[in-house]
Amino acid sequence: MLTLKVITENPDAVIEGLARKHFDAKELITKVIELDKTRRNTQVVLDANLAELNSISKTIGQLMKEGKKEEAEAARAKVNEMKEGNKVLEETKSNAEQEIQNILVLIPNLPHSSVPEGRTAEENLVERSGGVIPELGEEALPHWDLAKKYDLIDFELGVKITGAGFPVYKGYGCRLQRALINFFLDNAREAGYLEIQPPYVVNADSGYGTGQLPDKEGQMYHATADDLYLIPTAEVPVTNIYRDVILNESDLPVKNTAYSACFRREAGSYGKDVRGLNRLHQFDKVEIVRIDKPEHSYDSLTEMVNYVQTLVEKLELPWRILRLCGGDISFTSALTFDFEVYSAAQKRWLEVSSVSNFESYQANRLKCRYRDENKKTQLCHTLNGSALALPRIVAALLENNQTPEGIRIPKALVPYTGFKLIK
């Protein structure tokens, strides 16, 4: 969340910045400033009262020694009266602080200055692109038909066992999934990321720390008996490793990677865009997470984007990178780049990765800090990216590499699959 200092020192700039996310923050910002005035003014009175209480308390003993019992009793009565008054003031201050926190979690992160104007995904900017879009014949099949033809994925069986959006992988389909996971993890390790194997469920504090709660509560599966949430991405448990942690400056940047299953309710999803692997409730993904110093975080973001580009290039997929506009960027992100690969049979681009810098927004919730060379603690910046999400990668691989002989496996992936062709 935004820091109180950022809001109170330049409220107009905050309101203007959030307007680029098409979020009207004026009322919330005004309320925060009013509550902060109440908090600060109450603290001034409490400090003055405490000083007076200390002074009066010191005189009581002296008055008793001097035999001035009535004056001492009067002083005691005043102390008791002031203490009761202080309880009311403390409650006023506490209520103001709590209300400030309640409002702060409703305010999105400020967009970076380079975030383009725009309301919808159609207004995102294409940064760069690469690869060759294959020319398939009219007989080309979409991945859901290829999955059935080669007995790779059974969508109907998933519906029987669980429901829509929970496919069952079989045979070569399983081996392809496992190969991609290992391929992504090995590449991440070679790029300097430490592998983490996190839990697949988290508590509410973890969801709050990375911004899924309270903003995306309806999109998460909730185990109500234990008040635990199935993770929507490994970003949540991995980033929360650093909740309430003070790192040394020499520890930065922290670079972690993790494979996990991901669970998303995707409420309201329907239509052609959700067919087959295009949108699932359970899927596999390898995530990269970085914790860095503020002055270095945008260099880290560039490095992460360049790294994800190497993955889609090694998989021989046509790709493009989008800079998300203000209306399409997430609640918690300051700047996001989306990767899309082209699905030749569907004749459309499919999002396979988002790489984001959250600046200090998550770190402020997490209380993730570092101690600089002057021994002063500062908020870190957090970043994360998909490297990569499997479903749409698999969809594009199946569709783009279909041949009369079978489905060709990209050269870089063959050592992981153990086969060159699905037939």
C-alpha positions in Angstrom: 0.0 0.0 0.0 1.0 3.6 -0.4 2.8 5.1 2.6 1.0 7.7 4.6 4.0 10.0 4.0 3.6 9.8 0.2 -0.1 10.7 0.5 0.1 13.5 3.1 3.2 15.2 1.5 1.7 15.5 -2.0 -1.9 14.5 -2.1 -2.6 16.3 -5.4 0.1 14.3 -7.2 -1.3 11.0 -5.8 -4.8 11.8 -6.9 -3.5 12.8 -10.4 -1.4 9.7 -10.6 -4.2 7.3 -9.7 -6.4 9.0 -12.2 -4.1 7.5 -14.8 -5.3 4.1 -13.5 -8.9 5.5 -13.9 -9.3 5.4 -10.1 -10.9 8.4 -8.5 -9.0 8.7 -5.2 -10.0 12.3 -4.1 -12.5 11.3 -1.5 -10.3 8.6 0.0 -7.2 10.8 0.0 -9.1 13.6 1.7 -10.4 11.3 4.3 -6.9 9.9 5.0 -5.6 13.4 5.5 -8.4 14.4 7.9 -7.8 11.2 9.9 -4.1 11.8 10.0 -4.7 15.3 11.3 -6.9 13.8 14.1 -4.2 11.3 14.8 -1.4 13.9 15.0 -3.4 16.4 17.0 -4.5 13.8 19.5 -0.9 12.6 19.9 0.2 16.2 20.6 -2.4 16.5 23.4 -1.4 13.0 24.8 2.3 14.0 24.8 1.5 17.2 26.7 -0.7 15.3 29.1 2.0 12.8 29.8 4.5 15.5 30.5 2.0 17.2 32.9 1.2 13.8 34.6 4.9 13.1 35.2 5.3 16.6 36.7 2.2 16.2 39.0 3.2 12.7 40.0 6.6 13.9 41.2 4.9 16.6 43.4 2.6 14.2 45.1 5.3 12.5 47.1 6.8 15.9 48.0 3.5 17.2 49.2 3.0 14.2 51.4 6.4 14.6 52.9 5.5 18.2 53.7 2.3 17.1 55.3 0.1 18.8 52.7 -2.3 15.9 52.5 -5.2 17.7 51.0 -3.1 19.2 48.2 -1.6 15.7 47.6 -5.1 14.2 47.4 -6.2 16.9 45.0 -3.2 16.2 42.8 -4.0 12.5 42.9 -7.6 13.2 41.8 -6.3 15.3 38.9 -3.9 12.5 37.8 -6.8 10.0 37.8 -9.0 12.4 35.9 -6.3 13.0 33.3 -5.6 9.3 33.0 -9.3 8.7 32.2 -9.2 11.5 29.7 -6.1 10.0 28.1 -7.9 6.7 27.7 -10.5 8.5 25.5 -7.7 10.2 23.6 -5.9 6.9 23.1 -9.1 5.3 21.7 -9.6 8.3 19.4 -6.0 8.0 18.1 -6.3 4.2 17.7 -9.6 4.4 15.8 -8.1 7.0 13.5 -5.1 4.8 12.8 -7.2 1.8 12.2 -9.5 3.7 9.8 -6.4 5.1 8.0 -5.2 1.5 7.5 -8.7 0.4 6.3 -8.7 3.1 3.7 -5.0 2.7 2.6 -5.7 -0.9 1.5 -8.4 0.3 -0.8 -6.1 2.7 -2.7 -4.1 1.2 -5.6 -0.4 1.6 -6.3 0.7 4.7 -8.2 1.5 3.9 -11.8 5.1 4.6 -13.0 5.5 7.7 -15.2 6.1 5.5 -18.3 2.6 3.8 -18.0 0.7 4.8 -21.1 -2.8 6.3 -21.1 -5.6 4.0 -21.9 -8.6 2.2 -20.4 -8.6 -1.3 -22.0 -6.2 -4.0 -23.1 -6.6 -2.8 -26.7 -4.7 0.4 -25.7 -1.6 -1.4 -24.4 1.6 -0.6 -26.3 3.6 -3.2 -28.2 7.2 -2.7 -27.0 8.8 -5.3 -29.3 8.1 -8.6 -31.0 9.9 -11.6 -32.5 9.7 -15.1 -33.9 8.0 -16.3 -37.0 4.2 -16.9 -37.1 3.8 -20.3 -38.8 1.5 -20.6 -41.8 -0.8 -23.6 -41.1 -3.2 -25.1 -43.6 -7.0 -25.0 -43.4 -6.9 -28.4 -41.8 -5.0 -27.1 -38.8 -6.6 -28.0 -35.4 -6.9 -26.0 -32.2 -5.1 -27.4 -29.2 -8.2 -28.9 -27.6 -8.7 -31.0 -30.7 -5.0 -31.9 -30.9 -5.1 -32.9 -27.2 -8.0 -35.3 -28.0 -6.4 -36.6 -31.2 -3.1 -37.5 -29.4 -4.7 -38.4 -26.1 -2.7 -35.7 -24.2 -5.4 -33.9 -22.1 -8.9 -35.0 -21.2 -11.1 -31.9 -20.4 -14.3 -33.9 -20.0 -12.7 -36.2 -17.4 -11.6 -33.2 -15.5 -15.2 -32.0 -15.5 -16.4 -35.3 -14.1 -13.8 -35.4 -11.3 -13.9 -31.7 -10.3 -15.5 -29.3 -12.8 -14.7 -27.1 -15.8 -11.2 -25.7 -15.7 -9.5 -28.7 -14.1 -8.1 -30.8 -17.0 -6.6 -34.3 -16.6 -3.2 -34.7 -18.4 -2.2 -38.1 -19.8 0.8 -39.8 -21.3 2.8 -37.4 -23.5 0.7 -34.5 -22.1 2.1 -35.3 -18.6 5.6 -35.6 -19.9 5.4 -32.3 -21.8 4.1 -30.6 -18.6 7.0 -32.0 -16.5 9.5 -31.2 -19.2 8.4 -27.5 -19.4 8.5 -27.2 -15.6 12.1 -28.5 -15.4 13.1 -26.5 -18.4 11.9 -23.3 -16.8 13.4 -24.1 -13.4 16.8 -25.0 -14.9 16.9 -21.8 -16.9 16.0 -19.8 -13.8 18.7 -21.4 -11.7 21.3 -20.7 -14.5 20.1 -17.1 -14.4 20.9 -16.9 -10.7 17.5 -17.5 -9.1 17.4 -19.7 -5.9 14.7 -22.3 -6.2 12.0 -22.4 -3.5 9.4 -25.1 -2.9 6.6 -23.2 -1.2 3.3 -24.3 0.4 0.2 -24.2 -1.9 -2.0 -22.7 0.8 -1.4 -19.5 2.7 -2.9 -17.6 5.6 -4.8 -14.3 5.4 -1.7 -12.3 6.5 0.2 -13.6 3.4 -2.7 -12.7 1.1 -2.8 -9.3 2.6 1.0 -8.9 2.3 1.1 -9.3 -1.5 -2.2 -7.5 -2.1 -4.5 -10.4 -3.0 -6.6 -9.5 0.1 -8.8 -7.7 0.4 -8.8 -6.7 -3.3 -9.0 -10.2 -4.9 -10.6 -12.3 -2.2 -13.4 -13.4 -4.5 -10.9 -14.8 -7.0 -9.2 -17.1 -4.5 -10.3 -20.5 -3.3 -10.9 -20.3 0.5 -10.7 -23.2 2.9 -13.0 -21.7 5.4 -12.6 -24.2 8.2 -8.9 -23.3 8.6 -9.1 -19.8 7.1 -6.5 -20.6 4.5 -6.3 -19.7 0.8 -5.1 -21.8 -2.1 -2.4 -19.7 -3.8 -3.2 -18.0 -7.1 0.6 -17.9 -7.9 3.8 -18.8 -6.2 4.4 -15.1 -5.9 2.3 -15.1 -2.7 4.2 -17.6 -0.5 7.6 -16.7 -1.9 7.3 -13.0 -1.4 5.9 -13.5 2.1 9.2 -15.3 3.0 10.4 -11.7 3.5 7.4 -10.4 5.5 8.6 -8.7 8.7 12.2 -9.2 7.6 15.0 -6.6 7.6 17.6 -7.6 5.0 21.1 -6.3 4.8 21.9 -4.1 1.8 24.5 -6.6 0.8 21.8 -9.3 0.5 20.1 -7.4 -2.3 18.9 -8.2 -4.9 17.2 -11.4 -3.6 16.4 -13.7 -6.6 14.0 -16.6 -6.0 12.1 -19.0 -8.4 9.4 -21.5 -7.6 7.2 -24.0 -9.4 3.7 -24.4 -8.0 0.2 -25.3 -9.0 -1.9 -22.2 -9.1 -5.6 -21.9 -8.3 -7.9 -19.2 -9.5 -11.7 -19.1 -9.4 -11.8 -16.8 -12.5 -15.4 -15.8 -11.6 -17.3 -14.5 -14.5 -15.1 -16.0 -17.2 -17.0 -17.5 -20.2 -17.0 -17.8 -24.0 -14.4 -18.7 -26.6 -11.5 -17.2 -24.6 -11.8 -19.8 -21.9 -12.0 -22.9 -24.2 -9.4 -25.7 -23.7 -6.2 -24.4 -21.9 -7.0 -20.7 -22.5 -8.3 -20.2 -19.0 -8.1 -22.7 -16.2 -9.0 -22.8 -12.5 -5.9 -25.0 -11.8 -2.6 -24.7 -13.7 1.1 -25.0 -13.4 3.5 -22.1 -13.4 7.1 -21.2 -12.6 7.5 -17.8 -11.0 10.5 -15.5 -10.5 10.5 -13.1 -7.6 13.0 -10.3 -6.8 13.5 -8.1 -3.7 15.7 -5.1 -4.5 16.8 -1.6 -3.5 14.6 1.2 -4.9 17.3 2.7 -7.0 18.0 -0.6 -8.7 14.5 -2.0 -9.1 13.8 -0.8 -12.7 17.2 -2.2 -13.8 15.9 -5.5 -12.3 12.6 -5.2 -14.1 14.5 -4.8 -17.5 16.6 -7.8 -16.6 13.6 -9.9 -15.8 11.8 -8.9 -19.0 14.9 -9.8 -21.1 15.1 -13.1 -19.3 11.5 -14.1 -20.1 12.2 -13.1 -23.7 15.0 -15.8 -23.8 12.5 -18.4 -22.7 9.9 -17.8 -25.5 12.7 -17.6 -28.0 14.2 -20.9 -26.9 10.7 -22.4 -27.3 10.6 -21.0 -30.9 7.4 -19.3 -30.3 6.3 -16.0 -32.0 6.1 -13.4 -29.2 5.4 -9.9 -28.4 5.9 -7.7 -25.3 3.2 -5.2 -24.2 3.5 -2.3 -21.9 0.2 -2.2 -20.0 -1.8 1.0 -20.0 -3.2 2.6 -16.9 -6.6 1.0 -17.2 -5.2 -2.5 -17.7 -2.4 -2.5 -15.1 -3.1 -4.4 -11.8 -4.2 -2.8 -8.5 -0.7 -3.4 -6.9 1.6 -2.8 -9.9 3.5 0.3 -10.8 4.6 -1.0 -14.2 3.8 -4.2 -15.9 5.0 -5.9 -19.2 2.9 -8.7 -20.5 4.3 -11.4 -22.8 2.0 -12.9 -25.4 2.7 -15.8 -27.8 0.8 -16.3 -31.1 -1.6 -19.3 -31.3 -1.6 -20.1 -35.0 -4.7 -22.3 -35.1 -6.8 -20.0 -33.0 -5.2 -17.0 -34.9 -4.9 -14.9 -31.7 -2.3 -13.8 -29.2 -2.3 -15.5 -25.8 -0.9 -14.0 -22.6 1.7 -16.2 -21.0 3.6 -13.9 -18.6 3.2 -10.7 -16.6 6.4 -9.1 -15.3 5.8 -6.3 -12.8 7.5 -3.8 -10.4 5.4 -3.1 -7.4 8.0 -0.6 -6.0 7.4 -0.3 -2.3 3.6 -1.0 -2.4 3.9 -4.7 -1.4 6.9 -4.1 0.8 5.0 -1.6 2.9 2.2 -4.2 3.5 4.9 -6.8 4.2 7.1 -4.6 6.3 9.9 -5.9 4.1 12.9 -3.6 4.6 16.7 -3.4 4.3 19.3 -1.8 6.4 21.5 0.6 4.3 25.2 1.4 4.9 24.2 4.1 7.4 22.2 1.5 9.4 19.0 3.2 8.4 16.0 0.9 7.5 14.2 1.5 4.2 11.4 -0.2 2.4 12.5 -2.6 -0.4 11.0 -2.8 -3.8 9.4 -6.1 -4.9 9.1 -7.5 -8.4 7.8 -10.7 -9.9 7.1 -12.4 -13.2 5.7 -15.6 -14.8 8.6 -17.6 -16.2 6.4 -19.1 -17.5 2.8 -20.1 -17.1 2.2 -23.5 -18.8 -1.3 -23.7 -20.2 -1.1 -21.2 -23.0 2.5 -22.1 -23.7 1.3 -25.7 -24.2 -1.6 -24.5 -26.4 0.8 -22.5 -28.6 3.4 -25.3 -28.8 0.8 -27.9 -29.8 -0.9 -25.7 -32.4 2.2 -24.1 -34.0 4.2 -27.3 -34.3 1.5 -29.6 -35.7 2.6 -31.5 -38.8 1.2 -34.4 -40.8 3.7 -36.7 -38.9 2.8 -35.4 -35.5 3.6 -32.5 -33.1 7.2 -31.4 -33.3 9.0 -30.6 -30.0 11.3 -27.5 -30.0 15.0 -28.4 -30.0 15.7 -26.8 -26.6 12.9 -28.9 -25.0 13.9 -32.3 -26.4 16.5 -33.1 -23.7 13.7 -32.6 -21.2 10.9 -34.5 -23.0 13.1 -37.4 -24.2 11.2 -37.4 -27.5 11.2 -35.2 -30.6 7.7 -35.8 -31.9 4.2 -36.5 -30.4 2.5 -39.0 -32.7 
